[in-house]
Amino acid sequence: QVQLVESGGGLVQPGGSLRLSCAASGFTFRAYVMTWYRQAPGKEREVVAGISGNTGNTNYIDSVKGRFTISSDNDRNTVYLQMNSLKPEDTAVYYCNARGWAAENDFWGQGTQVTVSS
């Protein structure tokens, strides 16, 4: 059974921090690219950050560079998104995605809500 479970979302004030977790099971973690997406109400889903389970290489959307950090713990099969200096425009549902080589190896978590508001 393939499963991705996100956690760590919540309500924070601007400038605050949150750490999101994505616990993966049912597949070989190192064979996948893990990506955090987000979708705000009325807006399109967008990529936030990604990390290669094979190489550990990371990439970020420009708007979060210097504020967000994606990391992985292969022993725990968990991907994290450390979010600092949060802004109201970061408010969205954040989703964890795992993509492997085969087209059918594309899995999503249920999402976790992040709300940044004063």
CORMO-V301636 format. One record per residue. N is the residue number from 1. RES is the residue in one small letter. PHI is phi as a letter, one per 30 degrees, with the letter a starting at -180 (none if undefined). OMEGA is omega in whole degrees, -180 to 180 (* if undefined). Layout:
# CORMO-V301636
n->{N	N}
res->{RES	RES}
phi->{PHI	PHI}
omega->{OMEGA	OMEGA}
This chain:
# CORMO-V301636
n->{1	2	3	4	5	6	7	8	9	10	11	12	13	14	15	16	17	18	19	20	21	22	23	24	25	26	27	28	29	30	31	32	33	34	35	36	37	38	39	40	41	42	43	44	45	46	47	48	49	50	51	52	53	54	55	56	57	58	59	60	61	62	63	64	65	66	67	68	69	70	71	72	73	74	75	76	77	78	79	80	81	82	83	84	85	86	87	88	89	90	91	92	93	94	95	96	97	98	99	100	101	102	103	104	105	106	107	108	109	110	111	112	113	114	115	116	117	118}
res->{q	v	q	l	v	e	s	g	g	g	l	v	q	p	g	g	s	l	r	l	s	c	a	a	s	g	f	t	f	r	a	y	v	m	t	w	y	r	q	a	p	g	k	e	r	e	v	v	a	g	i	s	g	n	t	g	n	t	n	y	i	d	s	v	k	g	r	f	t	i	s	s	d	n	d	r	n	t	v	y	l	q	m	n	s	l	k	p	e	d	t	a	v	y	y	c	n	a	r	g	w	a	a	e	n	d	f	w	g	q	g	t	q	v	t	v	s	s}
phi->{none	d	b	b	b	d	a	j	d	l	c	b	d	e	i	d	b	b	b	c	b	b	c	c	a	i	a	d	e	d	d	b	c	c	b	c	c	b	b	d	e	i	b	d	d	b	d	c	a	b	b	d	d	d	c	i	d	b	a	b	d	e	d	c	d	i	c	c	b	c	b	b	b	d	d	c	h	b	c	b	b	d	c	c	h	d	c	e	d	d	d	a	d	c	c	c	b	b	b	c	d	d	d	d	d	b	b	b	d	d	j	b	d	c	b	c	a	c}
omega->{177	-178	172	-177	178	175	174	178	180	-180	179	176	175	-177	-180	-176	172	172	177	177	175	180	-176	176	175	178	180	-173	-175	180	-174	165	-180	-175	170	173	172	178	176	180	179	-179	180	174	-180	175	176	-177	178	178	177	176	-179	-173	-175	178	-177	176	-175	169	-172	-174	-179	-180	-178	180	-178	176	175	179	180	175	-175	179	180	-176	-175	175	-178	170	176	-176	179	179	-175	-179	178	180	173	-180	-177	165	-178	-177	174	179	174	-180	176	-178	-178	-178	-179	179	-178	-170	-177	171	-176	179	175	-174	172	179	180	-175	175	*}
